[in-house]
Amino acid sequence: MKTPQESTKFIKEQIDMLNENPECANAQYNLGVALMQQGKFNEAIGLFEEAINNSGRMFEACVNLGYIYFKLGDMEKVIEANQKAVEIEPRYARGYANLGFAYLQLAKTDEAITALEKSIELNPEIAQAWSNLLNAYLQKGDLDKAIATGHKLVELAPDFALAYNNLAYAYYLKEDLSKALTHLDKAVELGFKPHPEFIKELEQYRKNG
């Protein structure tokens, strides 16, 4: 992480480069990153867009645009930016993961599943892609796939507390309360705070079961 003095110097260097060559995509990208890190999103957006226009391979700029639009709460723009990223770099797994997340936020479940499955095909080590795929299957009501996905997720990330909570919920919906309780206990052990009503229902099963 650059100090404020280093950031100021870096920004000046990129501006100087752009004064010499206004179409230098690398300088536009680097300056966009620096301004994005300072929270100057509108300026960064313009620079990333210029970098994309001036370089046919600047998929990183698309990814950063997606991040900015995520911070601004514009999921349609997140999708647009990451679609461009994977068009430029079709094997960019995190681009598909980002797409899946954004589609999920818009309740476009089938599109989310397609994007997330592609992300996992390209890189099966992205835990967040598995987590979002689990949620997508829950959203779709496909409990068997949700459970299978949840088990793969906790194998990959055994300390991922939310995964155990969502796996517990999938078992709960499938009316397998014993397994639901087992996974809920694990989520709590790892520090997750489940919904009080969910805890109440499973504690009732523990008491009477």
N, C-alpha and C positions, 0 to 999 in steps of 0.2 A: 504494500500500500504506500503510495507516494505521500510525502509530507506536503503541506500547502505550498511551500516554496518550490518543491520539485514539480508539483502539478502546474503552478504558474509558469515555470520555465518550460515545461513540456508543451503546454498550450501555446505559448509564444512561438516555440519552434515549429509547431504544426501550422500556425497562422502564417509564419514566414515562408514555409514551404508552399502554402497555397497562394501566397502573393506572387511567388515565382512561377508556380504552375497551378492555376485555378482548377484544373481537372485531375489533379493527383488523387486517385481513389484511396490510396493508403493514408495520406494525410487527412483526408475527409473522414475516413473511418476512425483513425486514432483520435482526432479532435472530437468526433462524436462520442467516443467512449469516455473521454475525459469529462465532457460536459454532462453526459448521462450520469456519471458517478457523482457529479455535483448537483444532480437533480434538475438540471436545465434541459428538461425533456423536449420542449418545442424546438430548441436550437439543435439538439442532438438528432431529432427526427429528420430535419432538413439535411443535415450532413450525411446521415446514413442513406437517405434516398439519393443524394448526389453520388455517393460512393457506389451504390448499386447501379446507377445509370452509367457510370464511367468505367465499371469493371463487370464483365460478364460472370465472374466467379466469386463475387463478394457475398457468399451465403451467410457469413458471420454478421454482416450488417443487417440482414433480414432477421436473424435470430435476436439481435439486440433491439430491433424495432418491435419484435414480438414481446420482448420483456417490457419495454416502455409502455406498450399498449395494455399489457397485463396490469402494470402499476396504475394505469389510467382507467382500468375497468372496462376496456373496449374489447370484448372477446371476438367480435367479428374481425377486427383489425389484427388481433393475435393470430387468428386462422389465416388471414390473407398473407401476413408476413411469413409464417412458418410454411405455408404452401409454397411460397416463392423459394424459401430456403431449401426445401426438399426437391424442388424442380432443378435447382442449381446443383445440389449435392444429394442425389437419390439415396445414398447409403448413410445419411445423417440421422441416426436413430433418435437422437434427442429432439430433432425437429418433428418427427412423427409423435413422440411422447407429448410434446407441447401441443400439437394439434389435437391429440386425444383428450388432453386435459381441457382445452378450450371448448371442444365439442360437448364434453360432459357438462360443463357449466351452462351450456345452452340447451341441455336435455336432448341433444342430437345423438342418441345412444348408439345407433347402428354405425354412424360415422366415427364415433369415439372408439368403438370396438375395433373397427377396421384399422384405424390409425395406430392404436395401442398394440394390436397384434403385430403390425408391421414393425413397430419400434422394437418389440421383444424379439422378433425374428432376426433383426439386424444386430441387436445387443441385448441378450437375455439378463444382463447384470444391472439394468436400470430398475431399482426397486420401486420408484415412484410410478413407473409405467405399469408394473404389476398391480400396485395399489389402486391406481385409477381404473385398470381393467376389472379388478374385483368389484369396484363401485359401479362400473358400467353394467356388469352382469347382474348386480343387485337391482339396478335401475330397470333393467330389462325383465327382471323376474326369473332369470335363469339361475336357479339356486345351485344346481349341480356344478355348473361352470364357475360360479362364484366361489364355491367351496374348494374346488380343485385349484383355482387361481390363488386363493388365500393360502393354501398349503404350500404351493410353490413359493409364494412371497415370504412366508415365515422360514422356509428353508434357506432362502437367499439372505434374508435380513431377520435373524432370530430375535433381535432386540427392538423390532418395529412394533411398538405398543398398539398403534392404531390398527395395524393389520389383524392383531388378535381380536380387537373389539369388533371389527367388521366381519371377521370369520365367525365370531360368536353370534352376531346378528343373523348371518346367513343360516347357521344351524338353528337358531331360534325360529326363523321363518319356516324352516323345514320341519319344525316341531321335534327336533332332536335336542331336548333341553339339557341333557347330561353333557353333551359335547359343547353346547352353547355356554354352559356354566364353566366348564374347564377352560375354555378360551377367554372368557370374560375374566376369570381369576388371573390368568396370565397377563392380560392387558393391565389390570389393576396392579399386579406385582411389578410391572415395568413402569408404573407411574401414570398410566392413562386414567382419566376421570370419565367413566361412561355416563350416559344419561341416567338420572336418578330413577326414572320409571323403569328403565331396562334393568337396572340393578334390583329394583323392588320385585319385579316379576320373577327374576331368576332366583332371588333369595327365598321367595315363596316356594319355588320348586325345591330348593335345597332343604328347606324346613320340612316340607311334606313328602318329599321324594324318598 
